[in-house]
């Protein structure tokens, strides 16, 4: 079955950096668009970024603000989110998702990971 496993979350000070990873199995990774969403307590799940399967074209949500970069390594079946200049408002559970197109709507993605917590605090 399809599995998406996020890692790399943790506690970081404001201004710091983290790199999240999403390891995929059970699917032809290069055929799927991949995305990152995040959800803070009491808020709706928010689109962060997406990347297409083969061409690697990307799209970003407003929260990326040029500080977040999505990438993927199809040879390793892994997607990444490099997060720089982190702010307290970036605190959330970050989820990776797989789908057929780089959409911003969460319902467009059929497979989800369990999430990894990112906390930005001094």
N, C-alpha and C positions, 0 to 999 in steps of 0.2 A: 504494500500500500504506500501511498505518498506520505512522506514525512518531511517536514520543514523544521529545522532546529536552529533557533537563534542563540547566539552567545556574544559575549563582549560587553554586556551591560555592567553597571556598577555605580559607585559613588565618585563623583568628580567635582572639583571646585569650579566656580564660575571662571570662564576664560579657558578652561581646559579642553582636552580632546579625548574622544573615544572612537574606536572603530568596532562597529557591530558586524557580525557575520551571520549568514543564514545558509546552512548546509542542507541541500536537498537530496532526496533519494526517492526511488520508486516512480520517477517520471523522466521523460526525455528532456533534460533541463534546458537545452538550447532552443527547444520549441516553445518555451513558455516565457511570457512576460513576467517579470518579478517586480514586487513593490514593497515599500515600507510604509506602514501606517503607525500611528501612535495614539495612545489614549491616556489622558490624565484623569485623576479622580474626579468624578462628577461631570465629566465632559464626554462629548461624542468622539468616536474614533475619527481621526484626522489623517488625511492623505499627506504623506511626506515626499515620496519620490517613487518613480517607476522607471524600469529599463526594459527595452524590448529584448527578445530572445536572441536573434541573430545579428542584427545591425548594431545593437547596443545604443540605439537612440534613447534619450532620456527625457523625462519631464519631471518638474518639481512643483510642489505645493508652496504656498506663500511662506510656510514656516521654514523652508530651506534657507531663504534669504542669502544665498551665496555661501553659507557656512557649512552646508551639508552636501556631500557628494556620493552619489550612488554608482556602483560599478559591479561587474560580475566577471567570474572566471569560469567559462563553460567547461574547461578541461577538469576543473575541480568541483563542478556542480555547486558552486558557492557564489553567493551575492554578498556585497558589502555596503556599509553605510559609514563613511568617514564623517565624523562630526567635530567641527572645530569651533572655537570661540563660544563654548556652550554657556547657556544662560539658565537661570533657575526655571524659567518658563518652558524649558526643554524637558523638564522632569515629566516622565510618563513611562508607561509600558510600551515598548516598541515591538511591533509584530511584522513578520515578513509574510508575504502572500504570493501565490502563483496563479496566473490566469492566462488568457489568450491574447489580451491586448493591454496596452499601457493606459488603463483607465484610472480616473481619480475616485471613482465610486467603489466603496468596499464590496458591495454586492456583485461586482464584476469578477471577483476573484474566488475561485472555487476551493483553494487549499490555503490553510493558514498554519503558522507555527503557534507555539504556546506563549510566546512573548518573552522579552527580557527587560528587566527594570533598569531604567536610567534615572539617576538622581543627581541633580546639580545643586550643590549646596556648599556653603563655607562652614 
